[in-house]
Amino acid sequence: MKIIDSIKEMLGTKLKRDIKRPYFFWDLLRNGFLDVLLYIKHSNTLINFYQKDKLEAQLYKECHRIEKGMSLSEIREGFGIAAFQTILQHLTDMEKVAPESEAKEYAGAVVKGYLELHREFEFDDQLKAILDSITGMSPGTRSGAGTIELTRAQLQAGSRGTFEQLVACRHSVRQYRPEKVDVGLLQEAARLASRTPSVCNRQAFRVRFFNNKERVDQLLRYQSGNLAFRSEIPVVAVISVDLRFFEGAGERNQAYVDGGLFAMSLVYGLHFVGLGTCFLNWSVRHDVDKAFRKVAFIPETEVIITLLSVGNLKETFKVAASPNKEFGDLFQLIED
């Protein structure tokens, strides 16, 4: 052992890393490949679609699409036929694998809210038949679905209360006043978020705020979930993490962990200073990511975690209710 230790000491840190480089490369490649296999095996991409959890996830996604549509400043009457067709298909499949599901009741409750919004609107025969079929399969007994009407005073009062009040009153906001956002508020929110914990205190996260409307619209064209309220968005925040702060196969996903923590801290910080926000997910292919970076001036060394729309709150506005699942679905206590 003394001989080995002496050899290591003679080699020096840089040379030792150079010698280990082929192993690091193989280890990272192998673990990355196993990540892909695991995703193929268990995700909703290729196989095993007709399972309770997967169908519920799809129902939550499509129902939320309808809720988002109902929470906009300008609502297009009769919208959402494609989403409702998908909801009906998922409900039909759910009947076969899990007749009792809170996701089914969520779907019915969303339709009830949609019908209430369209009391004076005459549906075409196709959409009416779909909505009738959904309500026939799901009475919609679940509460807290659809939209919630809020005031700026309510959100700002809650954001300066207890932590529980701050969390409870934060919603994804898709309606903003047109005036410029105070840069001081953005700085204060980022300063609060800077206290986010990170692996070994490396603090690799970054946030870039864009407030030029022409640039904002240009950036938002690369993200698929904002079109219906893009014209109202005054600021886009881009959260990224520098990959140069990590090493080895064991840290291949650490940027997303640290970046996700920072993103949530930043959203609470923006909420605390009185601004409205909405997460704009960055689930894109490499070609879109590459094109976006050129417009956003983000180097290849950083991985983009998510985007945020940011703006001043209106006096009154609607938000998607987005009800939570049962608490028991996420909480476990393992005592053995």
N, C-alpha and C positions, 0 to 999 in steps of 0.2 A: 504493500500500500504506500509505503514511503517513497518508493521509486516512482509510482504513478503520480503521487502528489507533486513530486519534484519536477516531473515532465510537464504537468499541467502548469506549474508555476513558471517554468521556462517558456512555455508557448505564448503566454499572454492572452488577454481577453479577446482581442481582435482575431488572432490566428485560431483560437479555439472555436470562435463563432464561424469562421470560414470553413473549418474542417467539418463542423456540424451542419452546414448549410444544406447539403443533399438530404440529410435526414429531416430537417425542418420542412423542406419542400415536399417530400414524400408524405410526411405526417399531415401537413395541411391539405394536400390533395386527397388523401384517403378519408380524412374526416369530412371534408367538403362533399365528397361523393356519397358518404354515408348520410349526410344531411339531406341530399337530394332523394336518396332511396326512401328515407323515413317520411319525407314530405309526400312522395308519390304513394306510399303505402297508406298513410293515414289522412291526408288532406281530402278535400272534396273535389279534386281535380280530375282524377281518372277512374277510380274504382270505389265500390262500396257506397254509392250515393244514397241508397234507400235504407238509411239508418235514422233512428229518432233524433239524435243530436245533430246530424248533418241537415236533415229536413227542417228542424227547428231553426238552425242558423240561417238557412235560406229564407224562411218565413220572416224572421226578424229583419233581415236585410231588405226584403221587398216591402214589408210594411213600413219600414223607416223611410223608404223612398217616397211613399205616399204622404207620410207625416211631414217630410221636408217640403214637399210640394204645397202643403197646406199652410206652411209657416212663412211663405214668401210675401213680400209687399204686394206684388202683382200676381194673382192666382189665375192660371189659365183654366177656365171652366171645362169640365169633362176630361181633365188630364189623367194620365196613368193607366190607360187600357192595357198596355204591355205588362206592367207590374201586376195588375189585377189578374190577368191571364195566368201569370206565373204563380201568384198566390193560390188561385183556384187549383192549379195542377198540384202544388205542394200539399194543399189540404186533402186532396183526393188520395195522394200517396200516404199521407199521415194516417188516414183512416185504416190503412192496411197494416201499418207497423206500430202505431201508437195512438189509438183513438182518443185517449185522454192526454191533453197537452195544453199548457198555458199559452204556448205559441199560437195554438188554434184560436183561443179566446182573444188574444191580441189582434189577430187578423179580423175577427168579427167586430171588435171594438173600433178598429181603425176605419172599417167600412161604415160603421154607424156615424162616426165623426165626419166622414167624407159625404155621406148622404145629408147630414145636417147642414153642411156647408153649401150643398147644392139644392136646397129646398125649392128654389125658384127655377131650377134648370131642368130641361127636358133631355134625358139621356137618349142616345140612339139605341136601337134594339139590341145590338151586340153587347154593349157595355152594361145595359140594364139586366140582361140575362146573366152575365157574369157576376154582377153584384148580388143579384137574387140568389144565385147558387152559393155564393160565399156565405151570405147571412143564413141560408138554410142549413149549412154545415156548421156554422159557428154563430151562436146567438150574440156573441160579443159582450159577455157579462163582466169582462175584466175592466177595471177602472184605470184611469190614468193614461189612456191612449189618445192619440190624435194630436191636438195642439193645446197650448196654454197661453193665455193672454197675460202679459206682464207689463209693469211700468219701470221706467228707469229708476225711479225713487226706490222701488222694491229691491231691485238688484243691488243698487249701491248701498242701501241700508244693510242688507244681508251680508254683503262682502266685507263690511267693517264690523260685523258682529263676532260671535264665537266661530271657531273653526268649523263646527258642525253647520252653522248657518251659512258660512262662506261656501262650503261644499254643496249644500242642499240647493242654494239659489243660483249656482252656475249652470248655464245652459249654452248650447251652441246657438249663436245668434246669426241670423242671415239677413237682418235688416239694419242698415246704418244711416246715420245722418251724413249729408254730402260733404261737410266741411273737413278741413285738414285735421289730422290727429296731432295733438300736442306732443312734440318730440320728447319733452321732459317726462311725460307719462310712460313712453316706451322705454326710456332709459331707466326709470325707476323700477319698472316691471322686470327688466333684464337684470338690474342690480339685485333684486330680491331672488330671482331665479339662479343667480350665480352661487348661491349657497347650496345648490343641489349636490348631494353626495355623488362621488364618482370613484371608479376602481382605483385604489391606491392614490386617491386625490390627484389624479392626472388632469382632470378638468379639460377634456378634449372637445367639449361641445362649443358651438358657435351659433349665433343668431344674426341674420341680416334682415333689416327692415327696409322695404321698398315703399316709397310714398308718392312717387311720380305716377300719375294715373295712366299715362301711355305705357310706361314700363310695367306697371301692375297688370294691365290688360294683356300685354304681351306674354308675361309669365304665366298668367292664369290659363292661357290657351293650351298649355301642356298638361293641365290637370283636369280630369274629366267630370268632377263633381260640383262645379261652381257656376255652370253656364246660366242657370235660372236666376242667379242673384249677382252675377259678375259686375254688372253696371253699378252696383251700390258699394262695392268693396274699395275703400280708400287706401288700405295698407295691406301688404302681404309680408308675412314673416317666413323666412326659410331657415329651418333648424338643421344643422349638419354637425358631424363629428369627424375629427381628424384621425385618419387611420394610422398615421405615423406614431401615435401614442401607444400602439398595441403590438404584441408579438406572439407568435406561436399559434398552433392549432387550437389550443384551449381558449384563446381570446378572440376567435374568429367572429363571434357574435356580440362581443362586448360593446362595440360602438352603438349597436341598437339598444342595448340595455341602458347605457349611460345617456344616450340621446333621448330615449323615451322618458327617463326620469326628468331630464332637463325640460323637455317639452311640456310635461304636466306642471312642473313648477312655474314655467313661464306663463302658462294659461291662467293659473291661479294668481300670479303676479299682475297680469293684465286685468283680470277680474277685480282684484283688490284695488287697483287705481281707477276703476270705474269704466273700463272699456269692454266692448263686446268682442267675442272671438268665436271662431269656428274652425275645428281641425279640418284640413284638406289633405286626405291621405296621399302619400307618395308611393303607391303600389304600381310602378311602371316598369316597362322593359328598358333594356340598356340604351336603345336608340333614342327613346324619349328623354331619358335621363341625360344623355350626352348633349342633346340639342338644348335642353333646358339650362345646362351649366354655362353654355356660351352666352346666354341672355342674362343669367344671374351672376356671372363672374365667379363661379365656384370651381376651384381647382379639382383635379382628379384625386388629389390626396384626401379629400373629404367625402364621406358618404352622406347623402341627403336623407334625413330621417322623416320629416314631415313638413307641410306648409300650414300656415295659419292665415285666415282672414281676420283683420283687426279693424275696428271702427268705433266711432262715437255712437252711443245708444240713442235711439229715438225715445220720445216721451212715453209712448205705448207701442207695443209690438207683440208678435206671436212667435212662439218657439215650438219645436217638436217636443211632444211629451216624453218620448223615449223611455218607457217604463223599464225598470230593472227586473231581472229575473228574481226568482225566490232566493232569499239569502242563503238557504241551505244548499243551493247549487254551487256556491263558491266557497263556503266555509266548511272546514273539516278540523276536528280535534283528534289527534292520534296520540293516545296515552301509553301505548305499549311499545 
